[in-house]
Amino acid sequence: FKNILKDDADNLYREDILYLTAMSSYKYAQLSVPEKQRERYLVFIDDYFNFVGEYPESKKRAELDRLYRLAKDR
């Protein structure tokens, strides 16, 4: 997903791509071995803030907000 935006920053599906990037980061952290989870949740948090920074009024934000609350405590 990140390569798509690297090649085409004004992609028509930018919001969806940023959302899916964040969701993928969260799932990756969640399924990781315990020793790696902390750093991978931090990647999700970065992706979350990237999404919220660009699309604060998105309908998809509610789901990411919920995951952010879970991730920041890990």
HELIX and SHEET records of a PDB file:
HELIX    1   1 LYS A    2  ASP A    7  1                                   6    
HELIX    2   2 ARG A   14  GLN A   30  1                                  17    
HELIX    3   3 PRO A   34  GLU A   54  1                                  21    
HELIX    4   4 ARG A   61  LYS A   72  1                                  12    
END                                                                             
